[in-house]
Amino acid sequence: YKTYPRFPSRKLEVTEEETCNLEALLINRESVREFSSEPLTFETLSNILFYSAGVKPEFRKNLDSAKRMYPSAGGRYPIETYFVANAVSTLDRGLYHYAVKFNEIETMLKKDLSQQMKEIICTDLYKAPLILILTGELSRAEVKYGTNAYRFALLEAGHIGQNISLLSEKEGLGCCAIGGFDNNKLVKLLDLTEEELPLYMFAIGERDG
């Protein structure tokens, strides 16, 4: 469990998910590339983070054997989740980390990151109210799977990505997966070590029009 104890944190405000029609979500899911400037609610952000990448409630009392909302090879869970908030109600613009262990978000940087994200993504998707970032800390999986750790991390990021896409659809939001970005600039923004690699990004927000 990666945490940033030196940074201020805030508990997520997760609501109990209502029963939904999974088939309808799968059929209606599509990549959306134009977003309105309408801010996301903190509750919506909380639900997307928790139900896509969080620890299942029944395991929170025993985190050593906890299971999450997605499959992970050998239960190694190498994926970390960060996000850039451009327009989230009651949340300052800036860079955040999802601390899975405590179901909290940690404030890494309070700053308008529009210019940096424009250079990293190189399309208008940088304007989305919310940009989720998945990274892989490969050393967690390498101890068990060696060179296969990278492949398993990619598969795991894909599992989480599908969760993010379907949860966005459930919340009535548009979502676009991003595989092309400036790796070096993103590494610098997140201040990652050589063992942690950027893998996947998602732009999320209200559909424009």
N, C-alpha and C positions, 0 to 999 in steps of 0.2 A: 504494500500500500504506500504510494507516494504521497507525501503531504509537504506543505510549506508552512511550518510552525511560525516562521517569522512574519508571515503576512496575515492581515485581518481576514476573518472568515465569516460566513453567514449560512445558517441552516436553510436548506431548501424547504419550500412549502408545497409538499406533494399532496395531491388529492387522490382519493380512492378511484381507480379507473372504472368507468361504467362498461357494461358488456357492449361489444361492438360487433358489427358484421365484418369479419376478416376478409371474406371474399370481395365485398364492396370496396374495402380499402385497397386491396390488391388491384382490382380493376381500375379504380379511379386514380391510383398513384401515377404521377407523371413528373417529369423534370420541369420546374418553373424557373425562369430566368429573369423575370421582371417583378419587382416587389414594390409595394407602396411604402411610404415613410411611417406608416402606423406602427407604434411600438408594440412589442410583445409584452404580455404580462409576466411578472415574475413567477406566477403560478404555472403558466404555460412552459416557461423555461425549466422550472423544477420538474414538471411531469416528463418532459422530453429527456432530460438528463437521467432521472431516476429509472424510468421504465426502459430506457435503451441500454444503460450501462451500470445501473446500480446493483447493490446486493439485495437479494430477495429477502423480504421482511422476516421470514421464519428463521433466517440464519444470522440476524444481526447480533444475537447474544453470544455467538460463537464464531467470530470472524476468521479463526484459524482454518475452519473447514467450510467457509461460506461459499455459496454458489450465487452466481449473478444471473442477469436476464438473458444471457447468451451462452453458447457453448465455447469452451476454451480447451485446447489440447492439454491434457494432463492437469487441468485446473491451475495453469501457471499465470494466466491473466496478465499478459505483457502490455496490454493497451492502456494508454493514459488519455484522458479527455480534457481538452482546453477549449476555451471559446473567446471570441471577440464580441463584446456587446456594443453594437452601434446604436440600438434603440430598444432598450428593455426597461419597462417602467420600474421605478424605485431603485434602479441600478445605474451607477456611474458608467460612462463610456470607458472601455478599457479592456484589459486582458485578464482572464480568470482561469483557474484550474479547478476541476471537479475532484474533490477529495472523497473518493468512494467510501473510504473507511468510516467517515463521520457523516456522510450524506450532506456535505457542505460545499460551498464554493469559496475559493480562496482568491483574494484580490491581489494579482501580481503587479498590475500597472494601471493606474487611473490616467487615461490619456485618450484623446481622439486619434485613433490609429488608421484613419481613412487613407492617408497617403502611403503608409507602409503596406496596408492590405492591397491597395491598388497595384503596387509594384510586385507584390507576391502573387496575386491571382491573375493580373493582367487582363481582366474582363470587368464588366460592370457588376458582376456578382459581389464585388467587394462592398457594394452599397447596401447589401441585405442587412436588416435589423440585427440578425444573429448569424455568426459564422462559427460552426463547431469544427474542431481540429482533433483528429485522432493521431496519436504517435505510438510507436512500439518500442518498449524497453526490452530489447532482445535478450539480455543476459538472464532474465527470469526464465525464459524458455530454453535457452542454450544449455543450461545445466542438465536438462533432461533429454533434449532433442538435437543438440549440436547444430549442424548446418541447416537442419530442417526448421529451426526456430523462425527464420525469416518467412518461410512459406506459411507456417502456422499463424504467424502474426497477421499476415495479409488476409488469410481466411477469416480470422477473428474480427478484423476491422470490417470485413464485408458483412459478417453477421450483425455487428452493431449498426453498421450503415443501413441495413434493411430495417432494423428497429427504428432508427431515426426517421427514415423516409415514411414508414407507415404511421408512426406517432404524429408526424407533422401533418399527414393527411387527416388523421383522426381529429386533430386540433383545428382543422380547416385552413391550414397553412400551406404555402408553396415551399418546395424543397428542391435543391439541385445539388447532386453529388459532384465534387470537384477532384479530379485526379491530376490535373496539370497545374503546377504552381512552382514558384522559384524556391527550390529546396533550401539553398544556402541562406536566403533572406529570412525564411521561416524559422530555420534553426537558430539564427541570431536573435530573432524576436522572442522566441520561447526560451532562449538561453539553455539549449539542450547539450548534454554531454555526447560523446561519440557513440555511446551505447544506446541512445534513444533517437529514433528516426521518425520524421514526419511520414505519414502514410496516406491520409485521406482527409478531405474537408467537405463541409456541407454548408450551403447558404440557405437560410430559412427566414421566412417572413410572410406577411399578408400578400396575397396576390394583387398585382396592380390592375385595377379595373374589374 
